[in-house]
Amino acid sequence: MRAFLTGTAATIAALALAAACGGPSSDDGPASFGGSSSGGSSSGSSGKSFGGSGAVSTGGGSGAFNFPDAGGGSAGSLSGDACAASSYEGEVIPVDMFIIFDQSGSMNDNIGSGTRWEVIKGALIQFVNSAQSAGMGFGIGYFPIQIQCAAGVPGCNCPLGICIPPTQSSCNANDYARPDVPIELLPQVAPKIVTSLNGHGPNGGTPTWPAMQGAMQYALQYAVQNVGRKTVVVLATDGAPNDCNSNVGNVSQVAAAGFGNNPQLLTFVIGIGNTGNLNQIAQAGGTGQALIVTDAANSGQQFLDAMNKIRGQALSCEFGIPTPKPGEKLNLSEVNVRFTPGGAPSGDIIYHVDNVGACDPNLGGWYYDDPQNPQRILLCPASCSRVTSNAGRIDVELGCKTEIIPH
């Protein structure tokens, strides 16, 4: 089934693919996301560990994409290249987004026409109710989560049985692995998101490390159960990580483990105001740079633009591979990906790389989710950024020797 999305940022059409659809790889086991940021035991049997030991402004535009009906897949030459023997229209992978949302006390600070909390909450409500978001999955969790203090609870000061203060921010990742609203499809889940946002408010510090551990733990469990969809995590925060031994380094480790996991989990970052070096977290999570809301007078629209850009990037940089026609078989050494900007007479090859770790920071590249039994073609961050920033089209061409980055 084709996906048709509306937006203003770019148009990608006529994606052509051919492949044999094998089963998903199990080279990397499920990620393990430690149960507590203060040394608790990890859950999960194998794979990456999510225990832990500047930014740019958004550029505006919706970031959503329109995929017009190209009439289905067809055999024949692509872009006039005689060795591209056959082509198929590709399927855009549907996206599910889980946002871990900062509700620390500093979200009560004024920004523009109101507090950060009220302005950003309004933009988020607008996003989930947008027609462009229909069909994607969406869920939300918050940090910090406040727990009631009692004698014997780690971190609680309770002389004579009286706890001062009576509550504190939880440092346990398991508390953040239980979403306030689990991922469900929009627009059906939008009323639950609105009710959830209206039931929360700013209080406490910024325990980003256990919050990200918990968010990743939930996102991984969801992704494993929804293999035909793309799950991404969005960290939205107005402050640098601090409480519960949190810092940019250990939060980045969590994002990196998600990016290297199978299934892969991208981490997008939105910073509200002066938030320190959040770029490091975004880079570790495979999304290049954090998106920073810097314009106090227009902060709500900037946050909405950032959310739309994330949706568009997640939708346009990963593609499913359809079942080939009877008798046809994919030769993995004869596949090329080409990007043609709108109005250009010809396109440019996007070079193939072996895996995400081989992505070039400037030239980008593309790679398979599993080189032995590929299910998807994924663009490297630099290539993804170029595609999502320019109108044009992507083709996957078959029959020519795969081109790799020149050395």
Secondary structure, DSSP 8 states (H G I E B T S, - for coil): -------SSEE----B----------SS---B--S-TTT----SSSS-B------EE---S---EE-----S-EES-BTTBTT--EE-B-EE--EEEEEEEE--GGGGSEETTEEHHHHHHHHHHHHHT-GGGTTSEEEEEEE--EEE--TTSTT---GGG--SSSEEE---HHHHTS-SEEEEETTTTHHHHHHHHHT----S---HHHHHHHHHHHHHHHHHH-TTSEEEEEEEESS---TTT--HHHHHHHHHHHHTSSS--EEEEEEESS---THHHHHHTTS-S-EEE--GGGHHHHHHHHHHHHHHHHHHSEEE-----TT----TTSEEEEEEETT-SS-EEE-B-SSGGG-BTTTB-EEESSSSS--EEEE-HHHHHHHHHS-EEEEEEESS---B---
